[in-house]
Amino acid sequence: MTSEPKPAARFGVEEGPGVLLVAFHFPPDASSTGRLRTLGFARHLPGLGWRPVVLAPSPRAYARVDPQGIDDVPDDLPVYRTPAIDASRHLAWRGRYLGLSATPDRWVSWWLTAVARGLKLIRQYGIRVIWSTYPIGTTHLIALTLARITGLPWVADFRDPVVPAGATVQRSAMSLMEKRTLSRATAAVFTTPGARALYARRYPELATAGKLHVIPNGFEEQALGRMPCPDTPTMTECLRLVHSGLLYPQGRNPEPFFRALATLKAAGHIDSDRLHVTLRASGSEAEYQSRLDSLGVADLVDLAPPIAYQEALAEQGAAHGLLLFQGPEFNAQIPAKVFEYLRIGRPVFALTDENGDTAGLLAEIGGSERATIDDAGEIADKLGVFIDRIRAAQAPPIDDAALARYTRRACTERLAGLLDSVVEHST
């Protein structure tokens, strides 16, 4: 977890223009799959004529770390880390801390150290363009400062739309950060068509000027590949369904799914000998356990603790089917896990809104069955069909040609083209 790159990572100007990637989430962070987006871009940009340099916070800033994640970082990638603290963990007294120490977010302290180091890196590596990625607003604040001082073009990446929330001071700060970012950035990137459309309506002049772009999250071919398929299940074999990641009442509420399980169990369609559901690292386990107990389906569902990323992928690959929860509140977002699910090749049972970007992606690529997330009756009907199709080896097929458009390499090609364009137009 050194803050300095290995000697082999020091490259020459003749190897292509440099791009400074300012990213809060980066290995060994284990709190967000957003780390994989930056890591994937950094891995593939050298093959597309760009020399990435990563500027990230010290691991102390992360609430959760996965030491094994460092193994995924290329040895020749320059990664610089500067001190940062989390106001909620490092500055709190009896659970409370000053709002100004968490504006625009709890890691605003990183701005002080990152700007100073960023200026040195820009000179050292001949940086031609700055790239930063949200939802940690401090990353855009760092990039904004560096762009103003150096005059370099800046690409602002929005993995999530900016949704002002919380206290009034923070809400105002987030709104101001969004406006300043979009007015100053040379280009803005979103991960879904819905997110871009949202911002095109909010800032029509930027859409007209061609400043708003879409680069999907995608999946890393090298890290995933197709997992070994379990034997085709029979009617007497226990079928395994897996979900990895947080669930919560607004937007990813599993309660209607629990009620659907109770309906299918009461009808004799499923029991603990024929179906087992794993909800991995879902959060709020005590609340969910109470609900499972009251519905009489606790024997069907395992509320499992977090595990390392590669272990989670292996678990998904060994499952018969994968679960996805994505309500209409997130119609303009596509979880990174969706691409992983599809590349792993297991059929997906998706609880989504039919008008969202996630549903659109699944319809394009196939390999899934969709039900409305808050309709327990529809979930029960369609889940019963989904289970029967898997048992009969008639799971919906995946369109491999459509899926290939979402490899991390293909997505990085879009980014490299955008970097070429912004540099060309800034000279």
Secondary structure, 3 states (H helix, E strand, C coil): CCCCCCHHHCCCHHHCCEEEEECCCCCCECCCCHHHHHHHHHHHHHHHCCEEEEEEECHHHCCCECHHHHHHCCCCCCEEEECCCCHHHHCCECCECCHHHHCCCCCCCHHHHHHHHHHHHHHHHCEEEEEEEECCHHHHHHHHHHHHHHCCCEEEEECCCCCCCCCHHHHHHHHHHHHHHHHHCCEEEECCHHHHHHHHHHCHHHHHCCCEEECCCCECCCCCCCCCCCCCCCCCCCEEEEEECCCECCCECCHHHHHHHHHHHHCCCCCCCCEEEEEECCCCHHHHHHHHHHHCCCCCEEEECCCCHHHHHHHHHHCCEEEEEECHHHCCCCCHHHHHHHHHCCCEEEEECCCCHHHHHHHHHECEEEECCCCHHHHHHHHHHHHHHHHCCCCCCECHHHHHCCEHHHHHHHHHHHHHHHHHHHC
